[in-house]
């Protein structure tokens, strides 16, 4: 894949999260079609919840709705048809309070969706250092790669120029020498997208 096209897709692939998320954080290009088969949670909580509404609530930062659901038996590791959790959706928009609540109630920070992306990968696309730190402190793994492009959290942060996020990821073991399917590293992601300060910092950390 052409590097510039790939960089433009790095964060926008996330926008296939839920069918009703058109009002969420705006990105600049089209997402890759999610080719994974439809899958729903195999076990629902004792009380029936509208999963789509709850996932949308997480995406939009509706803390009270998530807390009420948890108080009524909602399993924080319930997944939507793309195996995305409320934690992934909240993390994508940097809703740190929701992330903390979900983790405190047993959300697994290292669950992966159908394309093998984690809450940390989603959080790393934005200027959401508090959320990134919440996930890292809860044990989020930094070097998980997705199963399509082999992107990592630090590659996604580099593509969006998120220097402080990159520093946090490095401090928690992110490998800057890992490459994607095209053999390109985090430095390539930052450099190709015009984030010179980020590219220079990554270079300084890989000598």
N, C-alpha and C positions, 0 to 999 in steps of 0.2 A: 504494500500500500504506500502511495506517496506520503512522504513525511508530513507535509503541511496539512493534507487532508486528514491524516491520522490524528494529528494534534487537535484539529477542530472537532474530531469525533470523541476524543478522550473523555470529556466530561458529558457530552450530550447523549452518549449511549444510555446514560442513566435515566433519561426522560421517558423511557418506556416503562416506568415503574408501575403505574396504575392507570387504568383507562380514563379516570376522571381527574387527572392531575394537571389539566391545561392551564390552571391559574397559578402554578407553582413557579419556582425560580426559572427565569428565562435564560436560554442558551442561544447560541448563534447558528447552529446548523442542525440538520436532520439526524435522528438516531439510526443506528443499525437495527434492522429488524431482529427481534428476539426469535431465534429459530428453535428454542427449546420447547419440548412438548408441554402442553398444559398440565399443570399439576396442582392439586389442592391439598390442604392439610388433611392428614389421615385421621387426626383425632381433634375433635372440637371440645371446648370447655363444657362443663355441665350446663351452663346457661348459654342459650343461642345468641350469638353476636353477629351483626352485619359486618363481615370482615372488611368489605370495601370501604364502608364509612369509617371504621376505626383506622384503617391504613391511611385514608385521606386525612383524618384528624392528626395522625402522627406527622404526616407530610406538611401540614399547615400549622403545626405548633399548638394544637388545641390540648393543652395540658390537662385541663379538668376532665375532658372526655376520656382521655387515656387513663387517668387515675380512677375515674368511676368504673371503667371497664375492668381494670385490675382488681378493684375492691369487690367486684361482682364475679370474680373467678376467671377473667380472661387470661389465657396462657400467653405470656409475652413472646414465646417462641412459635406462635401460630404463624403460618405463612400464607401468602396469597397465591394466585395461580402461577406466578413466576418465582415462587419460593422466597419472596422478599418479606422480611419481617418489619414490624413497626419500628424497630431500632434502626434498620437500614434507611427507612423513609425519613424518620426524624433526623438522622445524622446527615442526610443529603442536604437538608436546609439548615443545619446547625442548631437544631432545637435541643440545646444541652440539658435543660431541665427535664424534658421528656426522656432523653437518653439516660440520665441518672436514675429516674424513676423506674424505667424498664429494667435497667441493670440491677437495681436494688431488689426487684421482684423476680430475678432469675433469668433475664434475657442473656442468651449466649452471644457474646460479642464476635465469635468466629464462625457463626453460621454463614453459609454461602448460598447465593441464589442460583438460578439455572445457568447463569454464565460464570458462576464461581467468583462473584464479587461480594465483598464484605461491607459491613457498616463503616469500617475504617476507610476503605477505598472510596466510598461515597462521600464521607465527611472531608476527605483530603482534597476534593475538587474546589472547595470554597475557602473563604477566610475564617474558618471555624476552628481556630486553635483550641478553645475551651472544650469543644466536643471531641476533637481529636485526642486531647489529653485525657478526657474522661474514658474514652475507649482504650487508650494505651494503658492507663492505670488499672483498667479492669482485665488486662491480659490480651488485648487485641494483637494478633500476629502481624508484623509489618511486611513480610515478604511473600504473602500469598499472591499468586498470579491468577488472572482470570483464564478461562479455557478457550477464549477466542483469539485475543491478540497478545496474551501473556503480559498484560499490563499489571503493574503493582501500584500500591498506594502512593509511593514516592514519585512514580512516573506521572500519575494523575495530578499530583500537586505541582510537579515541575511544568506540566503542560499549561497550568493555569497561573503560574508565577507566584505560588503560595510559599514564600520563603520561610516564614515562621513555622508553618506546618512541616516543611521539609526538615528544618532544624530539629523539630520534635521527633519526627520519624527516625532521623539519623541517630538521635540520642537513645532511641529504643531499638536500634539494631537494623534499620533499613539498609539494604545492600544497594549502593549506588552503581555497582558494576553489573547488576542483573540487566538482561536485555529482553526485548520483546521478540515476536516472531520474525521481525525484519532485522534483528540484530542491533536494535537501537536502544540506548540507555536513557536514564533520566536526563543526562546532559543534553542529549540530542533533542529530547522533548522540549526542554527549556530554550535551547538555542534556536531551534526551528520556529518557535513561536514568539521569538523576539524578547524573551525575558533574560536580558544580558546579565543583570545582577545575580539572578538565580543560577544561570549557567556558570558564571564565574565562581559562585560559592560552591556549587557542586564540584567544579574542577579542583578547587582548593582542598576539598575533602577526599579527593580520590588520587592524590599524588602518592 
